[in-house]
Amino acid sequence: MTIPHRDRAKHPGSRSAVCRERQSELAARSNAPHNWPRGAGVVSFVSRAFKGRPRDQARDARLPPGQYVVHDFPVLSAGPTPHTPLTNWTFSIDGEVDEVKHWTWEELRALPSETVTRDIHCVTKWSKFDTTWQGVSIDTLLEGVETAADYVMAFCDGGYTTNLPLDDLTGGKAWIAFAFDGQPLESEHGGPARLLVPHLYFWKSAKWIRGLRLMNEDSPGFWETYGYHMYGDPWQEQRYSGD
């Protein structure tokens, strides 16, 4: 795999044009779902687990600042859940590449996969420890890809997008996950496959993933356009633009 990179800051700054008044509104709605499809209107419901932090919870060294531990798996979404038939499902890597790569569901599942156990942290302040996933490493998918890109835009069913530095997807840090806790990934959690980037806030682990677009310059995805942080490090509490 040849993926030359230029020197750059690890934590790119936000270029969102959202005004402070809009940021305050977003902060007040910090329970917003992390995979709201582009173009979706305001909905009259929210999914379970939009709650504040329990005051009696002891601090854990594994817990980023401002987070609390949950033992269920909160479903954070609004609008309809996509249900793409596996016979129609594809995954692609395109953009700043010499050759676009495509996989069908069968071809993706035929690739070497890994089982990984990681803690995950949602921007809505819940964390879940020791989650177990099975998936294909992004390193495996990028084998043979030649690019000078520094950034990636993940794109999904439902129109959702999110941006990430390419370095945060390589080196054993990210996967296309198709199973959780030994079972096929449920649609409400992003199945049949989602991006898994556990070291960043979980909105970066885009549900219903369909591809990665390699880019020479960073560009905001869906929630980043509305004031969420361009990088999203839980340990730095990078929830919103300016954090």
Secondary structure, 3 states (H helix, E strand, C coil): CECCCCCCCCCCCCCCCCCHHHHHHHHHCCCCCCCCCCCCCCCCCCCCCCCCCCCCCCCCCCCCCCCEECCCCCCCCCCCCCCCCCCCCEEEEEECCCCCEEEEHHHHHHCCCEEEEEEEECCCCEEEEEEEEEEEEHHHHCCCCECCCCEEEEEEHHHCEEEEEHHHCCCCCCEEEEEECCEECCHHHCCCCEEECCCCCHHHCCCCEEEEEEECCCCCCHHHHCCECCCCCHHHCCCECCC
